[in-house]
Amino acid sequence: MAEHHLLPSVETCHWGYFDATQKPALVVRSGDTVTIDTVTGTPNVVPDRDKFHVPPALDDIFAGLKPEGPHILTGPVYVEGAKPGNVLEVRIKDVSVIQDWGFNIIVPKLGTLPHDYDEMVYNNIPIDLEKQVGILPWGLELPLRPFFGVMGLAPPKGWNRISSIAPQSMCGNLDNKELTAGSTLYIPVFTEGGLFSCGDGHGCQGDGEVNVTAIETALRGTFEFIVRDDLTFTWPRAETATHHITMGMDPDLDQCAITALREMIALLGEKSGLSHADAYMLCSLAGDLHITQTVNGNKGVHMMMDKKNFAK
C-alpha cells in the first residue's frame, strides 16, 4: 500500500470548520498510510522566535486563511471507496510533537468555570523534546502523551459547513486522551470519501480539558485508513491495546453517559453475544465511564471496557 506525507499550508489546511463540499487535499486508497503534520495557534500565542521554533507554515496560514473557529486542521483526505453508511477505520500508528513549545489559555466565559476569570490568562509552555516533558511555569515537568484533539470526517452535505468546536457523530473535537499512538478510531462515514482532517495537537491533557485547552502544540501523526463496509453504526468507537471504547456527545452530560453506555451494551452484544441485560450488568461491574471533556458545547463521555471481558 502507498505511503503519503501531507504538510500544512494555505492549500492543505482549513481553519475552524468541516465541510462536505471541500476540495480534498489528498486522495488515497483504502489501506494507504498518511503522515499528517499539523500546526496550531493564533498570532498572539506565538512565542519569541529567537528562543523557540515556529513552524514556517504558520505565518503563511495566518496571512492566507480566514479563521472560522479555533482549530487549524490539515486535510481533508479523501479515501476512495468510503461511502455514507460505511465506517472509516483510522489506525493511529504514531503521534509525535514537532515543536519545542506549546501554550495553554484560560478564556473568560469559556471552560468549566466560565465566570471565574475576567481576563485571558496565557502561558507559554516550553517542551523538552529529548526528555518528552512540558515545563509548567513553576517548574513542574509533565510527561508528554500526545494525541490529536480533533480527528474527524465531513458531515452530511445537508448540514452545510459546521464548526469544528462541538464533537458530533462524525467525531471532530473529541479531546479524548486515550487516542494516542497504537489506538484505533472508528468513524461513521456521512459523505463520499469520508474527508478526514486532523489538528488541535495536544502534548498532554487530563480527562475533562476543564479550562478549554491542553498543552496546545504542533503534532505529526501517521494514520492508516481502512474502509469498513462490514460495519454500520452511528456513533464513533475506538480501541486501544487493552480496551474497547464507546462515546457519547451532547450538551447534557447525563445524555452523554447514556449514549456511551448504550453503545457499549450494543458492542458487547455484537462481539460477545451477550443479552442486553447481561451486558448492562457487566458494564455496571467492569465498565468505566470517563468524562472526556466538559468545554466544547457538546460535552463528552466515553466508556472503557477491558478486552478480556469480551471473551465469549
SULWO-V10339 format. One line per field, one symbol per residue. ss: DSSP state (2 for helix, 1 for strand, 0 for the rest). burial: + if it has 24 or more other C-alpha atoms within 12 Angstrom, else -. Layout:
ss: ???
burial: ???
This chain:
ss: 001111000000111011000000011110001111100000222000000000002222222200000001111111110000001111111111100011111100000000000000111111110000111000001110001111110000222001100001001100000000000111110000011111111100000100000001001111111111000000001110001111111100222222222222222222220002222222222201111110000011111111222200
burial: ---+++++++-+++++++++++++++++++++++++++++++--+++------++-++--++--+-+-+++++++++++++++++++++++++++++++++++++++--++----------++++++-----+++------+-+++++++++++++-----+++++++++++++++++++++++++++++++++++++++++++++++++++++++++++++++++++--++++++++++--++++++++--+--++++++++++++++---------++-++---++++++++++++++++++++--++--
